Amino acid sequence: MAAQNPRPGAESDSALTQEPSLDLLKRIIAVLIAGAVVAVTAIHIIAPEQTMRLAGPVLMVLLAAAAGYLILRGRILAATNVLVYGVWGSVTGVVIFTNGVSSPAVIAYPLIILLTGWLINARAALLVAGLTVAATVGFVVA
């Protein structure tokens, strides 16, 4: 007689789910806020006369606050979308104002595309990749 599985569906307990965990999103928000605080402090110490450089960290804090509010309201998917697409938009805004394609911020694009595929799905990652290609072409043409 074949061994019976003690619980129905026990094999699926270890399967990965598509939804991001609430703990992961809370950690992402905490890291965004901590990184923004470190960046603002470093900018204030190293280059206090260059206040335009504070735009990136301030945008990150605003995104983290918006995502945190959505999480408190129980809107996990909306919080994930705000984080992913908001970070892409913030990086694109920073790149626009800091030398376009030559900006060091463009190295964040592949990470954002991977994060999008991991947190949302492959279709969203392809959308972000397409937006990145279009933005990069726009930077080159401009």
N, C-alpha and C positions, 0 to 999 in steps of 0.2 A: 504494500500500500504506500502511495506517495505521501511525503510529508506535507501536511496542510499548513498554510500560512496562518499564524495565530490571529492576525487581525486583517480584515479585508482592507486592501489599499495600502498596506504597510510599505510596499516598494516605492510608492510615490512620496513618502515622507521626506526622503532625501533629495527629491527633485528640486531644481532651481525654479523659482517663480519669476514671473515677468515684472511684478510690482516691486518698486523699491521699498525697503523697510523704513519704518518711521524713525528708527534709531539712526539709520544711515543719513536720512535727510536732516535730522537734528545735528548730527556731527558735521555735515557739510556746512550747515548754517553757522555753527560755532567756529569752524575753521575759516570761513569767509570773514566773519567778524574779527577774529583774532588776527588774521592776515592783514585786514584793513587797518587795524589799530597799529600793528607793527609798521606797516607801510607809511601811515600818516606820521608816526613818530620819527621814522628814519628821514622822511622828506623834510619834516620840520627841523631836524638837527642838521642834515647835510646841505639842503638847499632851501632855506626858509623864504628866499625871494621868489621862488618858482611855485606860486600857489596853483597854477594850472595843473601841476602834477597830482594834486589832491583829487582831481575828478575821478580817476579810476577807483581809488579806495572808497570814496563817497558813494559811487554807484554800486559798489559791492555791498556796502552796508544797507543801502536802500533795497537792493535785491534780497538780501538776507532777511530784512525786516518784512518785506512783502511775502516772502515764502513762509516765514515764521507765522505770520498772521493767517495765511491760508491753511497751514498745518493745524493751528489752534481751532480753525473752523471745520476741520475734518476734510479738507480738500487736498488730499495728498497728490493726486495727479496734476491738479492745477499748480501746486507748489513746485512740483518737479518741472513742469513746463516753464514756469517763471524763472527758475534757476537756470535751466539749460539755455533757453532762448534769450533770457536777460543777460547772461554772461556773454553769449555770442554777440549780442548787440552792444554791450559795454566794451568788449574788446575791439569791435569794429569802430566804435566811436573814438576810442583811444588811438587806434591805428590811423584814423583819418587826421587827427590833430598832431600826430607825432611821426612825420616822414613817410606815411603811406606804406608801401611794400617794404621799405627799408627799416621800418620800425621793429624793434625787438619783440613787440607784442604779438607779431604774426606767428611766433612759435606756439602760441596758445591754441591756434585753430585746430591742429590735429587732436589735441587733448580734448577739446570741446566736442569734436565729432565722435571720438571714442566714448566720451561720457554720455552723449546723446544716445548712441546705440545701446549702451549698457543700461541707462536709466529709463529710456522710453521704448524705442524699438528700432529696427534696421531702417524702416521707411523714414522715420524722423531723422536718423543719422544721414541718410542720403539727401534729405531736404537741406540739412545744415551744410553738408558738403557742397551741394549745388549753390547755396547762398554764399559760401566761402569762395567758390570759384568765381561767381559773378562779382563779388566784392573785390577780389584780387584783380580781375580783369579791369574793373572800374578804377582801381588804384593805379594800375599801369597806364591806362588811357588818360587818366587825369594828370 
